[in-house]
Amino acid sequence: MTDPVTLILLGTAPAVLKVADTLARSLLLRARVELAKAQAGARAQDDKPADGAQ
């Protein structure tokens, strides 16, 4: 017979996994936004003349 604590932990596993998945997706989205900003900034720097002339 399985003890009650194990049963409770097994019962909560799907909810814990769902929360972890949501957090991982959020972090991935945030990282993609930061990467896009960094790439846009790098492109903007590449477009500027080296001597500062406009």
C-alpha positions as MATLAB code, in Angstrom:
seq = 'MTDPVTLILLGTAPAVLKVADTLARSLLLRARVELAKAQAGARAQDDKPADGAQ';
ca = [
       0.000    0.000    0.000;
       1.279    3.460   -0.939;
       1.456    6.014    1.840;
      -0.805    9.111    1.640;
       2.044   11.574    1.098;
       3.163    9.728   -2.028;
      -0.391    9.690   -3.327;
      -0.715   13.427   -2.759;
       2.593   14.120   -4.503;
       1.625   11.953   -7.445;
      -1.718   13.723   -7.636;
      -0.112   17.155   -7.767;
       2.509   16.251  -10.383;
       0.394   17.270  -13.422;
      -0.322   20.696  -11.906;
       3.346   21.211  -11.034;
       4.374   20.258  -14.570;
       1.817   22.642  -16.031;
       3.141   25.523  -13.936;
       6.733   24.656  -14.857;
       5.787   24.551  -18.546;
       4.090   27.940  -18.318;
       7.118   29.472  -16.605;
       9.477   27.961  -19.181;
       7.392   29.350  -22.044;
       7.360   32.774  -20.402;
      11.130   32.755  -19.983;
      11.608   31.622  -23.573;
       9.359   34.394  -24.848;
      11.215   36.967  -22.768;
      14.561   35.704  -24.060;
      13.336   35.932  -27.654;
      12.238   39.547  -27.080;
      15.611   40.429  -25.567;
      17.414   38.758  -28.466;
      15.318   40.673  -30.995;
      16.109   43.945  -29.199;
      19.817   43.155  -29.165;
      19.802   42.246  -32.850;
      17.900   45.429  -33.728;
      20.414   47.471  -31.746;
      23.314   45.781  -33.505;
      21.738   46.476  -36.903;
      21.239   50.124  -35.953;
      24.921   50.368  -34.999;
      25.933   48.797  -38.315;
      23.949   51.433  -40.208;
      25.821   54.357  -38.622;
      28.945   55.725  -40.347;
      32.208   54.892  -38.583;
      33.383   58.530  -38.282;
      30.112   59.790  -36.823;
      29.202   61.799  -39.944;
      25.610   61.751  -41.010;
];
